[in-house]
């Protein structure tokens, strides 16, 4: 199976500090907070281990795929010939070992009857041991050829949707190239940064309304998690002004989102704030 690279965060902004400034500017004072973020999904990059020509693309961009399905095939004639040769050598090594074991057994019997010398038996034993080593070497070569042939068939390891097919049939892929990108069948999410004043009034499970650019209507979501530590600001000697700049990374998971929702789309997130907490002496 070709190597798989996962990139659940490939669409994060490069400079978080500037994004935080924008988020704080959009944060509303009152009973809700309005934030901006980017749709993210778990994506798998299916790569090829060696340079070879692309022979077939059974799937198209947007097609649903199940784990184990083929999404690309590379030319395999050379690999098939190599496997045939390694299988033939393996069969010959097996026959050689069988003959060596028979010969050793014969000399063992002769030695027991004092017909053969100890040197003859030792020679037969060395021949048998060499045959065992040769068979192990041939088996390793055959396994390597089988893996090489299998690697030329690119299969997805998860259920999902084909998101990208960077190459066309007939093109040669360099070693390590991405043959296909599959979006996993997991709920997409929007990563946002909550201002510190809103964190105490929100908890995982809070309902969210999300508008994704290019999607008609609003999507429903839930606040999945809030970071325990703030971002971008030292955690010591915080003045009141510095506390206003604290933000906490959070994820809002989208519910019933379109299966082909592309990552990287900008999104507006609206979260209703809970009632402010009261001190013990005010209860």
WONOR-V137058 format. One record per helix or strand of 2 or more residues. SS is the DSSP state (@ for helix, = for strand). FROM is the first residue (numbers start at 1). LEN is the number of residues. If there is no record, write none. Layout:
((SS/FROM/LEN) (SS/FROM/LEN))
This chain:
((=/4/3) (@/16/11) (=/32/9) (=/43/5) (=/52/5) (=/64/2) (=/70/5) (@/77/36) (@/118/34) (=/153/3) (=/160/5) (=/172/2) (=/178/7) (=/189/7) (@/196/4) (=/207/6) (=/219/8) (@/240/4) (=/247/9) (=/266/7) (@/280/3))
